[in-house]
Amino acid sequence: MIKFSTRIDSDADAGCTLTLPFESRQKARLHTFLDNGTEAGLFLPRGIVLRGGDKLQAETGEIIEIISADEDVSTVTSEDTLLLMRASYHLGNRHVPLEIKPAYIRFQFDHVLNEMLEHLNLCVSRESAPFEPESGAYSQHGHGHSHSHSHRHQQHTHE
């Protein structure tokens, strides 16, 4: 088994690819098989989310490229930007991971959420496509860059 433990920022050519759905790209430890059938293990720092195009290097020097697998997703579109913003608000209140692009928002398929958005007069289509949700304001950014901020955040309480 080849052990991959380092994400690299490199233009180096990958010898192989590893296609994973979003759920698996969030795991620090994963037993898997590369797209060419080679047995592999991921041994990454906790909290890393792999994105399509990321590259990992094995202890023995091999480099692989991560491919985001097609998944069962809902893609929401509208000519009305305000409606897309409202949809993002409602989905965010339900802590639904969202991929947000200028022309659409996308989430893992859920028929109840689809119906809710259709009632808001949004166009919702179920499809098979890669899913690359936002990483979140307090998590590591998509490519492992950690930014420290010197200002303090106020703590908010809800009554």
N, C-alpha and C positions, 0 to 999 in steps of 0.2 A: 504494500500500500504506500502510495506517495503521500507525504504529509505537507500540506500547505499551511504556513503560519504567518506569512508576511504579505500585506497588501503593498504594492509598489506603485509609485507614480512614474511610469516609464512608457516610452514609445517602443520598447523592446517588443519583438515579435513573439507572440504566444505560440507555443508548440501545439496547444490543444485548447478546446473550449469546455466550459462547464455550464450547462443550461439548468437554471433553477427558478422555481416560482418564488414570489415575494416571501412567503412563510419560511422557506428554507434559507433565503438570503439574509434572514435576521438571526440565524443561529451561529453561535460562536464555535460550537462543536458539531460536526456533521460527518457521518460516514456516507460516502456517495460513490458514484462512478462517473468519470469524465465522459464526454460525448463519444470518445473513441473506445469506451468500455473499460479503461484502466481504473482499478480500484483506487480511491483517494479518500483522504480525511482532511477536514478543515479544522484547524486549531488556532482560532483567532481571538484577539482580545474581546472581552465582553462589551456589548454595546455597539459594535460595528454592524452596519447594514450595508450589504454589498449591493452595488448598482450595476446595471448593464454597462459593459465596457471596462469595469474595474479589472485589474490584473493582480494575480496572486503568484508568489514565488515559493517554491518548495525548498525544504532544507537542502536538497541536492541540486538546486539551481533551475529546475524546470519552471516555466512560466505558463500560466493558463489565463484565459480571458473569460470573464463571467458574462453570460448571455441571460437576459431576462426572458423566462419562459412565457409563452402565451397562456393566459388564464381566463377563466369565466368572469368577465367584468361587465359593468354597466357604464356606458358612456353617455354623458348628459350634455346636450347642446341647446343653444337658444340664440336667436338674433339679438335678444335683449340681455345686455350685460348685467343689469340689475337683477334679473331673474337668476342668472348663474351665481351671482353673489349671494342671493337669498338661499339658493340650494346649498351652497358651501356653508353658510351659517347653520342651516338646519342639520346638515350632516355632521358638521363639527360639534354641535351640541350633543350628538349621539356618539362622539369620539370615533367616527368612522375614518379610517385612513383614506386620504384623498390624493389623487394625482390632479394637479391644477395646471392647466395650460390656457393660453389665450382663447382658444376656440372651444374648449370643453373641460369638463371635470370627469374623473373616472374613479370608480371604487369597485371592490370585489362584489360580484353579483349578489343581490338580496331583493327578492320580489316585493317585500313589504316596502323597502326604501324606494324601489322603482315606482310603485303605486303612489306613494306620497308625493314624489316629484312630478309624476304625470298630473296629479291634482293641482299642482302649481303651474300647469301649462308648459312644462318643459318637455323637450323631446328626449326620450330615454331609449337607448338601444342596447340590447344584450349582444355581446360579441366575445370573441376570443382574441386577446391582445396582451402584450406585455403590460405589467402593472408596476409603475414607479412612483409610489406616493411620496408626498412631502415628508421630510425627515423630522420635522417638529422643531419648535423654537429653542428647546433646551437640550436637544440631542446633538450628537456629532453630525456635522454637515456631511452631505452625500459622499464626499471623497476623503473623509477622515481628517479634515482640517479642523483643529480645535482652536477656537478663538477665546481668549480670556478678555473679560471686560472689567475695567476698574470701577465702574459705577455700581452702586448697590441697587438691588431690586426691593421695592417695598413688598411686604407680605400682606396679602389680601385674605380677609376672612369672610365667610358667608354666614349670615345669621338666619 
